[in-house]
Amino acid sequence: MFHSIIDAHIHFDMYKEDERKEILIDMDRYKVEALISVSKDLISAKNNLELYYQDKRVKPAFGFHPEQEIPEEQIIIDLQHFVERHQKEMIAVGEVGLPYYLRQEQPSIPLEPYIVILEAFIKQASALNKPIVLHAVYDDAPIVCSLLEKYSIKKAHFHWFKGDSKTIEQMIQNGYFISITPDVLYEKEIQELVRQYPLTQMMVETDGPWPFEGKFQNQLTHPKMIHPSVNKIANLKKMSEDDVYQLIYKNTKQFYSL
């Protein structure tokens, strides 16, 4: 018997059409109430908006994913105008952040232009009073925390977070949320994060269509994978599965005003 869940971070527009149909059909069966579908650029944002019009269970967030080359300035301006025009349909600003993994591959890439873009979206989230969905891991996370503090952002969601204990403590103190991916079943780093972070500031996600390993090897990333994640979180927290389901569901509903 499944409990109600919400996928707090998925790139639903990046699935193939037949995969999206499969997931939408399966949502009732697996008690998936909603999908927080983040965007990577303006085209992605437009696609997510269309998916929302087709099925209101798809909740779109609009932003610029940082793990890509800096576009022309006008493209970011157009994206911010799109956010402004569609703020009523938009559940959050995101996905935005800093390019940690891209810089591991290309260390010569300057960080400052990405910080400028991120700050523009943080400022916009503050002005629109919308939650913000963040891609900020390891050394980038403290920079992002400082920007959030600068604009007094309270509703910040760090998806698939990884970082040091000092940053984790800062995020907890600031009331920021994290979301846990299916790799909690086999990644020690994520398991330790679950032990450290308060369940009252935790959600669950798939980050689909990103693929996973372990028991999910060679499977289409599907929101139903959240159920084993919740089971693992309950085990790590030494809590009843029912209580963990209820609290994570409540957290997500309240954070995203669903």
C-alpha positions, 0 to 999 in steps of 0.5 A, a space after each residue: 500500500 503506497 502513501 501519497 508522494 510528490 516528486 520535488 525535482 524532475 526534468 519532465 520535459 526531457 523525457 520522450 513523449 511515450 515515457 511522459 505518457 507512461 509516467 502520467 498514467 502511472 501516477 495514480 497507481 503509485 500515488 504520485 500527486 504532483 511533479 515539480 518539473 524544473 527547466 534548464 533554459 527558455 525552450 525548456 520553460 516553454 515546454 514545461 508550461 505546455 505540459 502544465 496546460 496539458 496536465 495540472 499535476 505537472 508543476 513548472 519551475 522556470 530557470 537556467 540550469 548552470 551546467 551549460 555554457 553562458 548564453 547571450 545576455 538577451 537570452 537570459 533577459 527573455 527568460 526572465 521576461 517569460 518568468 514575469 509573464 507566467 508567474 501565476 503558472 510557475 510554482 518556483 524559480 529553477 533550476 538555477 545555481 552554479 556549474 560545479 561539474 562543468 568546471 571540473 571538466 573545464 577548470 578555465 571556465 570563469 565563475 563570475 558570469 554564472 554568479 551574475 545570472 544566479 543573482 539575477 534569478 535570486 533577486 527575481 524569486 525574491 521580488 515575485 515571492 516564489 521558492 527557488 530551486 538550486 543546483 549548488 554542491 560542494 564548494 559552490 554551496 557557500 557562495 549560493 548561501 551568501 546570495 540567498 542571505 543577501 536577498 533574505 530568501 527563506 524558501 530555498 530548495 537545494 536539490 541532490 545536495 552534497 557538501 561539507 558539515 559547516 555548509 550543511 549546518 548553515 543551511 539548516 540554520 537558515 531553514 533551507 530544504 534539501 531533497 533526496 534522490 534514489 541513490 540514497 539506497 546505495 550512496 554512503 554520502 547521501 545516507 550520511 546527509 539524511 542522518 544529519 539533516 532534519 526531516 522537517 526540512 527534507 523532500 524527495 525527488 528523482 531528478 529524472 530522467 537522470 539514471 540511477 544504479 543499484 536496484 535501478 540499473 538500466 531502468 527508466 527513472 520513474 517517480 515510483 522510485 521515491 517509495 524505496 527512497 522513503 523506506 531507506 530514509 525511515 531506516 536511516 532516521 530510525 523512524 516509522 515509514 508512515 511518519 516519514 511519508 507523512 512529514 515529507 509529503 507535508 513538507 513538500 505541500 507547504 514549501 510549494 504551496 500546493 
